[in-house]
Amino acid sequence: MVSTLRPILQEMDIHTVIDQSGDVSLCESDMAKMKSHLLHGFDNLMSMQNSCEGRKAVVLAHGPSLLSLDKKDYTEHVKITCNDFHKIEFLDDFPPDFWCAANSYEALREPFKVCVDNNIRTIITVPRKFEFLQLIEIAEREDKLNLISPWLWERQMLQAMVASKYGYSQMYSHCNTVTNHMIALALWLGCDSIDVTGFDMSYSRAKEVTGKSHAGVDLPADTSGFESQAQRNQMVADLEYLCKIASENGIVINNLSYKSNELSKILT
């Protein structure tokens, strides 16, 4: 049962869980605040469970294949995006319902502020906890903590919640692409089909083919990040895990980026 995860989160000694290597050490009041935010994030995520049941989702990653999406066909879909979506001109008239991110404060500060200002629900994690508190404070200052669902990186809380919902003992990994987190979120929301676009799986190949690393723009990224076989294997293993859950529950995952990532057109 998913609900059994909350007491685990509530009772855990956060000092022994969080990794502060390379981080600013947190004082006791910061630790207490962090636990409070994480419990709040858990409760927010719980309130979202199956909240989009019966609706279709579109996962908007930022590879060049995103530009092939016919947006008029997706106006009623639950729209889930990530990272620097506000820098993708193609998305200017296509605002997301949810924004997913797992990165540093510097990488997330600007798009997170855009989400807060525009009342977009966010599902976030930041490995460095001092930075995590800095990010959450942006929403706190605007009295918009209701919009955010922070989750604990070290305990793979989002992964654990998805696994528990579908009766799995195993979770997907810490994840090397936010696209898999977005697919996981769509499953958590109870969407009955998931179309995935912008999932090109190679910055360097995208740049070679289109001249841009992302959809119509060059954005800061480790362009070698997905080039190794180990990275690709991790990405595909997580994707296979999520697709197995979907398939067993009658949820179709369509790969709209199949021409660029060379995976099956229908992933389930």
Secondary structure as UniProt FT lines:
FT   HELIX           2..4
FT   HELIX           5..11
FT   HELIX           14..17
FT   TURN            21..22
FT   HELIX           28..48
FT   TURN            49..54
FT   STRAND          56..60
FT   HELIX           64..68
FT   HELIX           71..74
FT   TURN            75..76
FT   STRAND          78..82
FT   TURN            83..84
FT   HELIX           85..87
FT   HELIX           89..91
FT   TURN            92..93
FT   STRAND          98..102
FT   HELIX           105..117
FT   TURN            118..119
FT   STRAND          121..125
FT   HELIX           129..141
FT   TURN            142..143
FT   HELIX           145..147
FT   STRAND          148..150
FT   TURN            153..156
FT   HELIX           157..165
FT   TURN            166..167
FT   HELIX           178..189
FT   STRAND          193..197
FT   HELIX           203..210
FT   TURN            223..227
FT   HELIX           229..248
FT   TURN            249..250
FT   STRAND          252..255
FT   TURN            256..257
FT   HELIX           258..261
//
